[in-house]
């Protein structure tokens, strides 16, 4: 899959502020925009790369503007965390762990205490 990485991206910096996160990778078309993380560190994280590559595939499937519209509508409807496009990308990001031995899986487990809580949970 063809893609370009944009380090110190203005768009990713805005997303970083909105999400209140230390680092962000986000996709626009075939470009992965980074803020708070270097290209080298990002590329070493197989799960994170797989997550963003899934978003590139989603852009390709739906088209640039249509996917942006669908993504924003879905986020508005159910919130960022439950957005079906984010759910699909998170699953893609976890698939790389299937080939790891149990000790490596435990070592690569994300500590949720260091992650921001979703601020846009849909209220029922």
C-alpha positions in Angstrom: 0.0 0.0 0.0 1.4 3.4 -1.0 1.4 6.1 1.6 3.4 9.2 2.8 4.3 10.2 6.3 4.1 13.8 7.3 6.0 14.6 10.5 5.1 17.5 12.8 1.8 17.9 11.0 -0.4 20.9 11.7 -3.5 18.8 11.3 -2.2 16.1 13.7 -1.3 18.8 16.2 -4.8 20.1 16.2 -6.1 16.5 16.7 -3.6 16.1 19.5 -5.0 19.2 21.3 -8.6 18.1 20.8 -7.9 14.5 22.0 -5.6 15.8 24.8 -3.0 13.2 23.8 0.8 13.2 24.0 1.0 11.9 20.4 -1.3 11.4 17.4 -1.2 9.8 14.0 -4.1 10.5 11.7 -4.8 9.8 8.1 -5.9 12.1 5.3 -6.2 10.2 2.1 -2.8 8.4 1.6 -0.9 10.6 4.1 -0.3 9.6 7.7 0.1 12.8 9.7 2.1 12.7 12.9 2.4 15.0 15.9 4.3 14.2 19.1 6.0 11.1 17.6 8.8 10.6 15.2 8.5 8.7 11.9 11.0 6.1 13.3 9.1 5.5 16.5 5.8 5.3 14.7 7.0 2.8 12.1 8.4 0.5 14.9 4.9 0.1 16.3 3.3 -2.5 14.1 -0.1 -2.2 15.6 -0.2 1.6 15.3 0.9 1.4 11.7 -1.7 -1.3 10.9 -4.4 0.9 12.5 -3.4 3.9 10.2 -3.1 1.7 7.1 -6.7 0.5 7.8 -7.8 4.2 7.6 -5.9 4.6 4.3 -7.8 1.6 2.9 -11.1 3.1 4.2 -10.3 6.3 2.3 -9.6 4.3 -0.8 -12.8 2.3 -0.5 -15.1 5.3 0.0 -13.3 8.2 -1.7 -11.6 11.1 0.1 -14.5 13.5 0.7 -17.2 10.8 1.1 -15.1 9.0 3.8 -14.5 12.3 5.7 -18.3 12.9 5.7 -19.1 9.3 6.7 -16.4 9.3 9.5 -17.7 12.7 10.9 -21.3 11.6 10.8 -20.5 8.3 12.5 -18.5 10.2 15.2 -21.4 12.6 15.7 -23.8 9.7 16.0 -21.9 7.4 18.4 -18.8 9.3 19.5 -15.1 8.8 18.5 -14.5 5.6 20.5 -17.5 3.7 19.1 -17.1 5.0 15.6 -17.3 1.9 13.4 -14.3 3.1 11.3 -12.2 3.4 14.5 -13.4 0.0 15.8 -12.3 -1.6 12.5 -8.9 0.2 12.6 -8.4 -0.9 16.3 -9.1 -4.5 15.3 -6.6 -4.2 12.4 -4.1 -2.8 14.9 -4.4 -5.8 17.2 -4.1 -8.5 14.5 -0.3 -8.2 14.4 -0.2 -9.6 18.0 -1.5 -13.0 16.9 2.0 -14.2 15.9 3.6 -13.1 19.2 4.4 -15.6 22.0 2.6 -15.0 25.4 5.5 -13.2 27.0 5.8 -10.7 24.1 2.1 -10.2 24.1 2.2 -9.2 27.7 5.1 -6.9 27.2 3.3 -5.1 24.3 0.1 -4.7 26.1 -1.1 -1.1 26.3 -1.5 0.3 29.8 -4.9 2.1 29.6 -4.1 4.3 32.6 -1.8 6.3 30.4 -4.4 6.9 27.7 -7.0 9.8 27.7 -10.6 8.8 28.3 -13.0 9.3 25.5 -14.6 12.7 26.1 -17.4 12.2 23.5 -19.2 9.2 24.8 -22.8 9.0 23.4 -25.4 9.5 26.1 -28.4 7.3 25.8 
